[in-house]
Amino acid sequence: MPRDTDFTVIIPTKGRPHLLARALASVLTQTLASFAVIVVDDGDGDGRVVAERLGDPRITALLSNGAGQVASRNLGLARATGRWITFLDDDDWWDGTGHLAALARVLADGATDLPRLAYGSATMVLEDRRSTLDYQAFADWQTIRRDNTILVSSLAYPRALHGRLGLFDADLPYYWDWDWYLRLATASVPFVAAPTNAARISCRPGSVSSAEHEAARRADLGKLREKHHLGELELKNHLSIALERSV
């Protein structure tokens, strides 16, 4: 894996090689080429095959042997060497070539030495309906206690924050990301909007935020509320948040 890169892009995957190929293609077109990609295959290895067939020395493929998506992300973090961490879910992709460059401009802003989380807006792609919906992201320390408004495939932050705050909480398989944002807010890490709307977020039947996972998500939400002493929270997903904002 290349060292001393700006970004480590972590892509967890399981059983979706054709979608992973689309995600990887979108990373490899980025104009900011100082990145390494870690594909963490939690399935039977077909994702690793896709990654290795590309023959790009910037791509490393690992197996997590069915440990789950949070453990897969933590495995990727353990192997990351880049200055900044960014994620791309295997069914999402980046449209255009300037996403990493836009995030880097925010993260490398010389006006302050404080670490920050940079996040972008996105387009929700309802693949079963062949339609799209704009997602204008906004987050600060107050709003993040009410809604998870940040999209994992649109963000980046310094890898050093994990040295301070630890890895993702595997006890929150549906809300590990929201938990991470709340931990960042508690540590006074600012959230800064980046000038990018490149993330394309796939909304498909059977995804982790779909109705069939509602009971498990509701239980996870209860654990999140207790951990962070939050008030009453409505069970939502990013698509429902986007629909609220479109009204």
C-alpha positions as CSV (number, residue, x, y, z in Angstrom):
1,M,0.0,0.0,0.0
2,P,1.4,3.5,-0.8
3,R,2.4,5.4,2.2
4,D,2.4,9.1,3.0
5,T,-0.7,9.7,0.9
6,D,-3.3,12.4,1.6
7,F,-6.3,10.1,1.7
8,T,-7.0,6.5,2.7
9,V,-10.3,5.5,1.0
10,I,-12.0,2.6,2.9
11,I,-14.6,0.6,1.0
12,P,-16.3,-2.2,2.9
13,T,-18.1,-4.7,0.6
14,K,-20.0,-7.9,0.7
15,G,-21.4,-9.8,-2.2
16,R,-21.8,-6.9,-4.6
17,P,-18.9,-7.1,-7.0
18,H,-20.6,-5.2,-9.9
19,L,-21.5,-2.3,-7.6
20,L,-18.0,-2.4,-6.0
21,A,-16.5,-2.1,-9.5
22,R,-18.6,1.1,-10.1
23,A,-17.4,2.6,-6.7
24,L,-13.7,1.8,-7.4
25,A,-14.0,3.3,-10.9
26,S,-15.2,6.6,-9.4
27,V,-12.3,6.7,-7.0
28,L,-9.7,6.1,-9.7
29,T,-10.9,9.1,-11.7
30,Q,-10.2,11.6,-9.0
31,T,-7.8,14.4,-10.0
32,L,-6.2,14.4,-6.6
33,A,-4.2,11.2,-7.0
34,S,-2.6,11.1,-3.6
35,F,-4.7,8.3,-2.1
36,A,-4.7,4.7,-1.2
37,V,-7.8,2.5,-1.3
38,I,-8.5,-0.3,1.2
39,V,-11.3,-2.7,0.1
40,V,-12.5,-4.8,3.0
41,D,-14.4,-7.8,1.8
42,D,-16.7,-9.2,4.4
43,G,-18.1,-11.9,2.1
44,D,-16.8,-14.8,0.1
45,G,-13.9,-12.9,-1.6
46,D,-15.5,-11.8,-4.8
47,G,-14.9,-8.2,-3.9
48,R,-11.2,-8.9,-3.3
49,V,-11.1,-10.4,-6.8
50,V,-12.6,-7.3,-8.3
51,A,-10.1,-5.0,-6.5
52,E,-7.1,-7.1,-7.3
53,R,-8.0,-7.5,-11.0
54,L,-7.6,-3.7,-11.4
55,G,-3.9,-4.1,-10.9
56,D,-3.6,-0.7,-9.3
57,P,-0.8,-0.5,-6.6
58,R,-2.8,2.0,-4.7
59,I,-5.5,-0.6,-4.0
60,T,-5.2,-3.1,-1.1
61,A,-7.9,-5.8,-0.6
62,L,-8.5,-7.5,2.8
63,L,-10.8,-10.1,4.1
64,S,-12.9,-9.6,7.3
65,N,-14.5,-13.1,7.3
66,G,-18.1,-12.2,8.0
67,A,-17.2,-10.0,11.0
68,G,-19.8,-7.3,10.0
69,Q,-19.5,-3.9,8.5
70,V,-18.3,-2.0,11.6
71,A,-15.5,-4.5,12.2
72,S,-14.7,-4.3,8.5
73,R,-14.3,-0.5,8.7
74,N,-12.2,-0.9,11.8
75,L,-10.0,-3.3,10.0
76,G,-9.5,-0.8,7.2
77,L,-8.7,1.9,9.8
78,A,-6.1,-0.3,11.4
79,R,-4.3,-0.6,8.0
80,A,-4.8,3.0,6.9
81,T,-1.7,5.2,6.5
82,G,-3.1,8.3,4.9
83,R,-3.3,11.7,6.5
84,W,-7.1,11.7,6.1
85,I,-9.8,9.1,6.2
86,T,-12.7,8.9,3.8
87,F,-15.2,6.2,3.1
88,L,-17.2,5.0,0.1
89,D,-19.9,2.4,0.6
90,D,-19.7,-0.3,-2.1
91,D,-23.1,0.6,-3.6
92,D,-22.3,4.4,-3.7
93,W,-20.0,6.3,-6.0
94,W,-18.6,9.7,-6.7
95,D,-19.7,11.6,-9.7
96,G,-17.0,13.7,-11.3
97,T,-13.3,14.0,-10.6
98,G,-13.0,16.7,-8.0
99,H,-14.5,15.2,-4.8
100,L,-11.3,14.4,-3.0
101,A,-9.8,17.7,-4.0
102,A,-12.7,19.6,-2.6
103,L,-12.5,17.7,0.7
104,A,-8.7,18.4,0.8
105,R,-9.2,22.1,0.4
106,V,-11.3,22.2,3.6
107,L,-9.2,19.8,5.6
108,A,-5.9,21.6,4.7
109,D,-7.2,25.1,5.3
110,G,-4.3,26.9,6.9
111,A,-6.5,29.4,8.8
112,T,-6.6,27.0,11.8
113,D,-4.7,24.0,13.0
114,L,-7.8,22.4,14.5
115,P,-8.8,19.0,13.2
116,R,-12.2,19.0,11.5
117,L,-14.7,16.8,9.8
118,A,-15.4,17.9,6.2
119,Y,-18.7,16.7,4.6
120,G,-20.4,17.3,1.3
121,S,-23.9,17.2,-0.1
122,A,-25.1,14.4,-2.3
123,T,-27.8,13.0,-4.6
124,M,-29.9,10.1,-3.4
125,V,-30.4,7.7,-6.3
126,L,-33.6,5.6,-6.0
127,E,-32.4,2.8,-8.3
128,D,-35.7,0.9,-8.3
129,R,-37.6,4.0,-9.3
130,R,-35.0,5.4,-11.7
131,S,-35.3,8.8,-9.9
132,T,-33.1,11.1,-7.9
133,L,-33.4,13.4,-4.9
134,D,-31.0,16.2,-3.9
135,Y,-29.5,15.9,-0.4
136,Q,-28.3,19.2,1.0
137,A,-26.2,18.3,4.0
138,F,-25.9,20.4,7.1
139,A,-24.5,19.5,10.5
140,D,-23.2,21.2,13.6
141,W,-22.9,20.2,17.3
142,Q,-26.5,20.9,18.0
143,T,-28.2,19.4,14.9
144,I,-26.2,16.2,15.1
145,R,-27.9,15.5,18.5
146,R,-31.3,15.5,16.7
147,D,-30.6,13.9,13.3
148,N,-27.9,12.0,11.6
149,T,-27.5,14.4,8.6
150,I,-24.0,13.4,7.4
151,L,-23.5,10.9,4.7
152,V,-20.7,8.5,5.2
153,S,-19.7,8.4,1.5
154,S,-19.4,12.3,1.4
155,L,-17.0,12.9,4.3
156,A,-13.4,13.0,5.4
157,Y,-11.4,13.7,8.6
158,P,-7.9,13.4,10.0
159,R,-6.9,9.8,10.8
160,A,-5.3,11.0,14.0
161,L,-8.7,11.5,15.5
162,H,-9.0,7.7,15.9
163,G,-5.8,7.8,18.0
164,R,-7.6,10.2,20.4
165,L,-11.1,8.8,20.3
166,G,-10.7,5.1,19.4
167,L,-12.3,3.1,16.7
168,F,-16.0,2.7,15.7
169,D,-18.4,1.2,18.2
170,A,-19.2,-2.3,17.0
171,D,-22.1,-2.5,19.5
172,L,-24.0,0.0,17.3
173,P,-24.1,-1.8,13.9
174,Y,-26.7,0.5,12.5
175,Y,-25.6,3.8,14.1
176,W,-21.8,3.5,14.4
177,D,-21.5,6.6,12.1
178,W,-23.9,8.7,14.1
179,D,-22.1,7.6,17.3
180,W,-18.8,8.7,15.7
181,Y,-20.2,12.2,14.9
182,L,-21.5,12.6,18.4
183,R,-18.1,11.6,19.8
184,L,-16.5,14.2,17.5
185,A,-18.9,16.8,18.7
186,T,-18.2,16.0,22.4
187,A,-14.5,16.4,21.6
188,S,-15.3,19.9,20.0
189,V,-14.2,18.8,16.5
190,P,-16.0,21.3,14.1
191,F,-18.1,20.1,11.2
192,V,-17.3,22.0,8.0
193,A,-19.3,21.8,4.8
194,A,-17.1,21.2,1.7
195,P,-17.9,22.5,-1.8
196,T,-18.8,19.1,-3.2
197,N,-22.0,17.5,-4.3
198,A,-20.3,14.4,-5.8
199,A,-21.6,11.6,-3.7
200,R,-24.2,9.4,-5.3
201,I,-26.1,7.5,-2.6
202,S,-27.8,4.3,-3.7
203,C,-31.2,3.7,-2.2
204,R,-32.3,0.1,-2.9
205,P,-34.7,-2.3,-1.4
206,G,-33.0,-4.4,1.2
207,S,-30.4,-1.8,2.2
208,V,-29.5,-1.5,5.9
209,S,-31.8,1.5,6.3
210,S,-34.8,-0.2,4.7
211,A,-38.1,-1.2,6.5
212,E,-37.1,-4.8,6.9
213,H,-34.4,-3.7,9.4
214,E,-36.7,-1.4,11.3
215,A,-36.8,-3.4,14.6
216,A,-33.0,-3.8,14.8
217,R,-32.5,-0.1,13.9
218,R,-34.9,1.0,16.6
219,A,-33.1,-1.1,19.2
220,D,-29.8,0.4,18.1
221,L,-31.3,3.9,18.3
222,G,-32.2,3.3,21.9
223,K,-28.7,2.3,22.7
224,L,-27.4,5.4,21.0
225,R,-29.8,7.6,23.0
226,E,-28.6,6.0,26.2
227,K,-24.9,6.3,25.4
228,H,-25.1,10.0,24.5
229,H,-27.9,11.0,26.8
230,L,-30.1,12.2,23.9
231,G,-33.7,13.1,24.1
232,E,-36.5,11.4,22.1
233,L,-35.5,10.7,18.6
234,E,-37.6,9.8,15.6
235,L,-36.5,6.7,13.6
236,K,-35.4,8.1,10.2
237,N,-33.0,7.3,7.4
238,H,-31.2,9.6,5.0
239,L,-33.9,9.2,2.4
240,S,-36.6,10.3,4.8
241,I,-34.4,13.3,5.8
242,A,-34.0,14.2,2.2
243,L,-37.7,14.0,1.6
244,E,-38.4,16.2,4.7
245,R,-36.0,18.9,3.3
246,S,-37.6,18.8,-0.2
247,V,-41.0,19.8,1.1
